[in-house]
Amino acid sequence: MTVPASPKPLFSYRKYWAHRFGKAPFLPMGREEMEALGWDSCDVILVTGDAYIDHPSFGMAIIGRLLEAQGFRVGIISQPDWRDASAFKALGKPNLYFGVTAGNMDSMVNRYTSDRKIRHNDAYTAGGEGGKRPDRAVIVYAQRCREAYDVPIVLGGIEASLRRIAHYDYWSDKVRRSILFDAKADLLLYGNAERALVEVTHRIAKGGINQDFSDVRGVAFARDKLPEGWSEAPADDIDSPEEGRARRGEENIAIRLPSFDQVAADKETYARASRVLHKEANPGHARPLIQRHGDRELWVTPPPIPLTTPEMDAVYDIDYARAPHPSYNGAKIPAWEMIRNSVTIMRGCFGGCSFCSITEHEGRVIQSRSHESILREIEEVRDKTEGFTGIISDIGGPTANMYRMACKDKETESLCRRPSCVFPDVCKNLNTSHDSLIELYRKARAIPGIKKVFVASGVRYDLAVKSPAYIKELVEHHVGGYLKIAPEHTEEGPLSKMMKPGIGTYDRFKQLFDAAARAAKKEYYLIPYFIAAHPGTTDEDMMNLALWLKKNGYRADQVQTYLPSPMALSTAMYHSGFNPLKPVRRGSSEAVDAVKGLRQRRLHKAFLRYHDPENWPMLREALKAMGRADLIGPGKRHLVPVWQPAGTGRGGEGARAGRKHAPQGRKFVTKGLS
């Protein structure tokens, strides 16, 4: 399948007839609002697990307003009571389809911690209240939609996107089918879905759901067999070195992934499927993927063609209300409070960190807005946001400083199969110039009424060190006391599995950052983030990280224990015990130790919080078992002291693990415990 030289522009479609009703102040959430707009029905009804906030930082708002701009009447059912179908009938029967999403976050990640404990709050709900969406929200919502009305169901959002093929599910500790089948949906749109959404909706309006969507990029659907005229490149036999790669110029070739039954039964085969999926992620050369699920074929078309800058501008220039729906009566919605004064300037990430979902969802090609569009939005924030004080809280995206970065050669970019443009080193073909971003920052802070423009999105420090001028600009004008940054670890073992640069690159960034802060006569600090218990991490790795933290004077209050999200490469390592970053073939696959036991996971977290007296008993026991009792003592070179403050040592990670597991005797063991 060849890439279209120029896909159909997003706003070039003839508007649907219902555009005559005009623009809604908010997309309606009830019958009274529909009647006030003169509607007798909705063309599309979007069901979401989030509170409805009409702002371009929220997926439902972008999707709903984009469809409205195409002429469709769009209604929103937000956080419905999923216990029966009545709440799904609130707006009547949609003329075209129900669009279903869990919201801006995966419902399981939103609801459970990495230790599978329930979270009692939800940033995307009025009042921050937890429990307003079901577990596996996409599946539950789709079932209720089907009970309410016999209409097509189209899935989208990050929960559907990351479960588009057979995938390991951390919360049930098993491989599940594609969510398309479990939800009994008609179509699934994955990734940044604007192109697919507009094309699919216009097609359904003209000819219904029973048509061939195989020429639409970024969709998944079921079919009975391989279409006539198509052949397949097999990647399902892991006794073979063949990974399904089709030769350039071959047409009508699909890549055969191992079937659901195969990946559910064999972990090494699961790792093979994960590797092949990520190899077919470049929209410049990717082929359709097919995966057998029982008697049906799952067909996943290649990733969407990224939006051009004019298209991105047009999406963000839509006239959003930039506020929560009035039905919330002013109740605080934490996610809204966090982003109400922020501006998104780009999408995507070419970092390829193996534990991160951004690449799987948004892709590796950076999609950037123009300066003019971004500046217009800053002015809208200034003029339309109630209580605005002149502070832009963030100007960024998935990564703050990848704005307008791309491969120097489009032909090379279209053929590249590297999972990352910056690992193991920054690619020589990558344009790492920060000049346009620096210029944007200067224009933004020159807008009348703007007092400060912060950069709160994560900064990719291995790119930033390529531009000392950018670091200087950042420190002098866009940092508020401290800057969060994510080296994730200090040791080569886990870093190589994460696809993150060595700690030396962080040290170089810190030198430049500190020098810029001194020159600006400002007292600013870096706050490094680290991950505990990532696949490939040993107890010794965590001990060495703790020693590095102590040597550098860091005391982490909030730490992150690795959580295996669906479809990520790290998740394949965690589940399978094999490394999909390397070829996966029976007998020669690279093994990876996964940190699965709850006791070991808590030990790794305790090393990150070495300074907490509650963790000292656990750490002392572990250090003795590791033959490193020399790190127990009162000196600066010691990690934990011998003494224990009165009333401490019964909480923390060790005591929680102790309550969950039987005593381990005198020897401290972490392997194999769950």
Buried (B, 14 or more C-beta within 10 A) or exposed (E): BEBEEEBEBBBEBEEBEBBEBEEBEBBBBBEEBBEEBEBEBBBBBBBBBBBBBBBBBBBBBBBBBBBBBBBBBBBBBBBBEBEEBEBBBBBBEBBBBBBBBBBBBBBBBBBBEBBEEEEEEBBBBBBBEBEBBBBBBBBBBBBBBBEBBEBBBBBBBBBBBBBBBBBBBBBEEEBBBBBBBBBEBBBBBBBBBBBBBBBBBBBBBEEEBEEEBBEBBBBBBBEEEBBEEBEBBEBBBBEEEEBBBBEEEEEBBBBBBBBBBBBBEBBBBBBBBBBBBBBBBBBBBBBBBBBBBEEBBBBBBBBBBBBBBBBBBBBBBBEBBBBBBEBBEEBEBBBBEBBBBBBBBBBBBBBBBBBBBBBBBBBBBBBBBBBEBBBBBBBBBBEEBEEBEBEBBBBBBBBBBBBBBBBEEEEEBEEBEBBBBBBEEBBEBBEBBBEBBBEBBEBBBEBEEBEEBBBBBBBBBBBBBBBEEBBBBBBBBBBEEEBEBBBBBBBEBBBBBBBBBBBEBBBBBBEBBBBBBEEBEEEBEBBBBBBBBBBBBBBEBBBBBBBBBBEEEBEBEEBBBBBBBBBBBBBBBBBBBBBBBEBBBEEEBBEBBBBBBBBBBBBBBBBBBBBBBBBBBBBBBBBBBBEBEEBBBEEEEBBBBEEBEEEBBEEBBBBBBBEEBEEBEEEBEBEEBE
